[in-house]
Amino acid sequence: MATIQKQKQITLRGSAQIVSEFFDFSINSILFQRGIYPPEDFKVVKRYGLNLLVNADYAVQNYLKQIMSQVQKWIQAKQISKLVLVVTSLETREVVERWQFNIQLEEPTATSISAVATTTAAFKKPVAAAMKTEKEINNEIAAIMRQITASVSFLPMMTEPCTFNVLTYTDKNAEVPATWIDSDAKLITKNAEQVRLRSFSTSVHKVDALVAYRLDDE
């Protein structure tokens, strides 16, 4: 008798948690790699099979926790399409880097709807539904985290103190907390280049990433 091992179906809520956690680790990694805060402000955390650096300052942790809590709600409500980390010069207020993460809701495929084995005729092997495993998702996320770490090889060196902001692109009907304010797109206005990074999928959401940066004047 043929048997199959059932995979745990990833729900919309579970996918929203995975994506928001990815954003949290990505932002922390970028803050470290780009020197927004000194190295001593970070601690090592094991995730996705990697040693990741997370800012240990309470104020920064609390700020990001509030953002990710709200972002997770918007993802679950299908009301957010993009999250952007903007790095800005403290002195000139010009945008020097813009890390953009696009969020797409994936359409369910015939093989992702059910985990029940089926047969099309007698004596044929049963066909099990294909679903993404946690390991597969973590491997895809780990590849992006490695790219963020390697970004110092092509991004211009930070020569001035910078700060950061997080932008979200939400539906016009989304409920926005009073602590959030409207903003312009914070685009890089001159000498802009961009590099597309890898993407990952939970089978519910697909997230792709790119970084735009300002080239120094010749």
N, C-alpha and C positions, 0 to 999 in steps of 0.2 A: 504494500500500500504506500503510495507516494505521500510525502508530508512536506510542509513548508514551515519555515520559522518566520513568524509574524514580526514585522518591523513596527515600531511605535510611530504612528502617523503624527507628523508635525502639524500642529494646529496653528491658526492665525495668531492666537495669543502666544504660543511657544515661539513662533517665528519672530514676532515683534520683540520678544525678550532677547533672542539671539542677535537680532540686528542692532538693538539699542546697546547691548553689551559690547558688540564689535565697535560701535561708534565711541564708546567710552574708552576702550583700550587704544583705539586709533588716535584719538585726540591726545591722550596721555603720551603716547609714543612720539607724536609730532612735537609736542611741547618739549620733550626731552631732546630729540634729535636736532631740533632747530634752536636750542639754547634759550627758549623763552624764560625758563627758570633754571637756576644753577643745578648741577648734577646731584648735589647733596640733598636736594629737596625730594629726591625720588627713591623709591624702594623697588625691589625685584619681586615680581609675582609670576608664578608658573601658570600659563594658560595656552591652549592650542598647541601643546607640546613645545612651547618656547618660553624663554625667560624674558618677560616683558617688564618695562619700567613704568611705574605709576606714581604720580605726584602724591607725596605723603602729607602735604600741607592741608590742615583741616579746612581752611577757607576755600581752597581750590577744589578739594574733594567734595565739599558740600555744594559748591556752585555747579559742578558737573553732575552730581547726583540729582539735583533739582531739574537740570536740563534733560537728562536721560529719562527721568521718570515721566516728564511731560511728552517727550519724543516717543516713548514706548506707547503711551495712550493714543497719540495721533496715528502711529503705525497700525495699531490694532483697530482703530476706527477708520482706517483707509483714507486718512485726511492729510497725508504728508507725502511729498514727492522728492524732496531734496533736503540735505543737511550740508551746510558749508562752514568750514573753519577758516576764519579770516585772520591773517597775521598782519598787524599794522605797526608802522614806525611810531614810537612814542613821541619823537621830536617833530616829524613832519605830518603825521597822521595819514600818510600815504599807505595804501595797501601794497605789501611786498610779496605776499603769497596768499593763494586761495585754494584750499583743499575742498573739493566738491565730491559729495557722495549722492548718487542718484538712486532712488528707491522705486522699483517697479513691482506691481502685484502680478505674479505669474498666473497664467490661465492653467487650470488643472488639465492634465492630459489623461487619456484613457487608462494608462497604466498607473496613474497616481491616485485614481479614485477609490480603488478597492485593493485589498491585500488577499483576496480570496483566489485560490487557484482554480482555473477553468480548463476544460478540455473541449476541443472542437470536433473530435470524433473518437470512436473507440480505439484503444491501443496507442493513442498519441500521448506524449508526455504533457502533464499539466503545465500551464503557463502562469507563473507568479507575477504579481504586480511589482513593478520597479519603483522603489522609493529611496530617497537619499538618506544615507546613514549619518549619524552624528560625526563619525570619523571623517567622512567625505567632506562634510561642511567645514569641520575644523581644519582640515588640510587646505581647503580653498582660502579660508580666512588667514591661516598661517602664511600662505604665499603672499597675501597683501601686506601683512605685518612685516615680512622680510623686505618687501619693496620699500616700505616706509623707512625702515632702518637703512636701506641702501641709498635712499634719496640724497644723502649728503654727498654722494659721488657726482651728482649732476646739478644740484641746486646751488645757486650763488651763496657764498659765505655770508652769514649775518654779521654785519659790521656796525650795527646800531641797536640799542635797546628796543625791544618790540613788545607788544601786548597782543591779545587775541580776543575775538568775539565769535559766537556761534550764531549762524543764521539758519532759519528753517523756512521752507516754502510749503505753506499749507493751503488747503482749500479755503475759499472765502467764507464757508459756513462753519469752519472749525472754531471751537471754543478756545479762546486765547486768554491765559491768565493775565491779571493786571500788571504783573512784573515784566511781561514781555512788551516790547514796543515795535512799531513799524520802522522799517529801515530800507535804505536803498540797497542795491545789489552788491555794493562794495567791490566793484570791478577794478582790475588793474588798468590804469588809463594809458600807460605808455610802455613800450619795449616789452610787451607781454609774450611769453612762451608758455606752452603747456605740454604735459606728458600724461598720457593715459595709463592708468594702473590696471591691475587685474580686477576681476569681478568674482563674486560668489553668489550662490543660490541656496536657499533653504527648501526649495520646491514650492514655497508659498510666496517668497519675495526674492527678487534679484537685486543686488546692490553692485553698482560699478563706480569706479573712482577715477579721479584725475586731479592733478595739481597744476595750477597756473602760477607763474612766478615772474617777477620783474627782473629783466636784465639790467645790469649796471650800464650807465652811459659810457660810451667809448671815450 
